[in-house]
Amino acid sequence: MRLATADPISPPIEDVRIGVFEIPTPSPESDGTFAWQKTTLVVTEVTSAGVTGLGYTYANAATAQVIRDQLVPVIRGRRVFDIEAAWRDMFAALRNVGTHGIAAMAVSAVDAALWDAKAKHLQVPLVDLLGAVRPTLPVYGSGGFCSYTERQLREEFSRWRALGITRFKMKVGREPKSDAARATIARSTIGPDAELFVDANSAYSRKQAAWWAERFAREFGAVWLEQPLDPTDLDGLRDLRRSVPAPLQIADGEYGYDLDYFRRLLAHDAVDVVQADATRCGGITGFLKVAVLCETAALPLSSHCAPALHVAVGCAAGPMRHAEFFADHERIERELFEGAGVPEDGVLRPDRSKPGHGLEFKWEDAAKYAR
């Protein structure tokens, strides 16, 4: 039996649209090791037979050039349903320029767009195409920047409380002498029963991390210490995880760009909770692969940043615990993406009224940020 060469169900990718946007922050922001006043958003749309799929990443503007020069030639003309093959071939095309950092984020943006397009061609919500294991996705509020005034910290955490959020993350480590006072403000704002998370963004040495872990747990009831050390110091993370008092948990993985990093993270027994970011780790395809690794290791998974993009895949990933409702990104997504949800009772709900992930980019509204 001879198969037809044209496939009306899985048509070829005809066009790719790429945009770069720099969105200023409301005020200067900083964490334990970095300061910024803008966020760069790279948007990708793929079109096949009149259907457009949307993907994006928060990355450097050079990411757009990688997509244009290295990835578009790989995917143009390819059947839109062949996502696994496209994913593998995109990474293969990046062999000589490197597959981490902006290269992995470029693949991530394209991969998310392909999944959105596939779901739209099939006229099903992405969460149903992936196969949901939960109806909603719990979130934790994330911000609490080191640059915040006391008023800003209280206002942000109070706004999240009003959305039913019961987990709150603040940045620490830039000026350790002030962190105890800031943690006191955070705890008094969220109340005694809410969960307090702290994120050091690699600001600590091994001994500093151990000392602060014990103090955050004992004095402020912190239950989560994120990226206390350099993410490549897997031995240090393992030793810290074994020494911190319960119920404090060590979380890391946001700078995982490939499966090898996550395999090493798990092999070292370095964390209690794995973090992955679909805008960095190879898109929806990469995120699902990380979820399988977590399931085999019996460890929970939490998504990093880009809350709107993680709703569908977060509801489909078995070991998923919650998603990060990050202040910068949720603000950008509410402004520039039609369909970006706001938590109700502390959870995000996938949009089952539309095919795909339910997001549409507002190109006209974003034009003022274009570069």
JOGIVEN-V222766 format. One record per backbone hydrogen bond with DSSP energy under -0.5 kcal/mol. NH is the residue of the N-H (numbers start at 0). CO is the residue of the C=O. If there is no record, write none. Layout:
BEGIN
nh->(NH;NH)
co->(CO;CO)
END
This chain:
BEGIN
nh->(7;12;13;14;16;18;20;21;22;22;23;24;28;30;35;38;40;40;41;42;42;43;44;45;46;47;50;52;54;56;58;58;62;63;64;65;66;67;68;69;70;70;71;73;74;75;76;77;79;81;82;85;86;87;88;89;90;91;92;93;93;94;96;97;102;104;105;106;107;108;109;110;111;112;113;114;115;116;117;118;119;120;121;122;122;123;125;127;128;129;130;132;133;136;137;138;139;140;141;142;145;146;147;152;153;154;155;156;157;158;159;160;161;162;162;163;164;167;168;169;170;170;171;177;178;178;179;181;182;183;184;185;186;187;188;189;190;193;194;195;196;196;197;198;199;200;201;202;203;208;209;210;211;212;213;214;215;216;217;218;219;219;220;221;222;223;224;225;226;232;233;236;237;238;239;240;241;242;242;243;247;248;250;251;255;256;260;261;262;263;264;265;266;267;268;269;271;272;273;274;275;279;280;282;285;286;287;288;289;290;291;292;293;294;295;296;297;297;298;299;300;301;302;303;304;308;309;309;310;310;312;313;314;315;316;317;319;320;321;322;323;324;324;325;326;329;330;331;332;333;334;335;336;337;337;339;343;345;346;347;349;351;353;355;357;359;361;362;365;366;366;367;368;369;370)
co->(5;77;46;46;44;42;40;368;20;38;21;36;35;33;28;22;20;38;56;18;40;54;16;52;14;50;47;45;43;41;39;56;59;60;60;61;62;63;64;65;65;66;66;70;70;71;12;74;10;78;80;81;82;83;84;85;86;87;88;89;90;91;93;93;99;100;101;102;103;104;105;106;107;108;109;110;111;112;113;114;115;116;117;118;119;118;355;124;124;125;126;314;314;347;135;345;322;166;324;168;29;29;144;148;149;150;151;152;153;154;155;156;157;158;159;160;159;194;140;196;142;143;198;174;174;175;175;177;178;179;180;181;182;183;184;185;186;190;165;220;167;194;223;169;225;225;226;199;227;204;205;206;207;208;209;210;211;212;213;214;214;215;216;215;195;195;248;197;250;229;231;232;233;234;235;236;237;238;239;239;244;222;224;272;252;254;257;257;258;259;260;261;262;263;265;264;249;249;299;251;301;276;276;277;281;282;283;284;285;286;287;288;289;290;291;292;293;294;293;271;318;273;321;275;302;305;305;306;306;307;308;309;310;311;312;315;316;300;300;137;302;139;322;323;141;325;326;327;328;329;330;331;332;335;359;336;346;162;343;136;134;349;350;123;354;337;335;360;361;362;363;364;365;366;19)
END
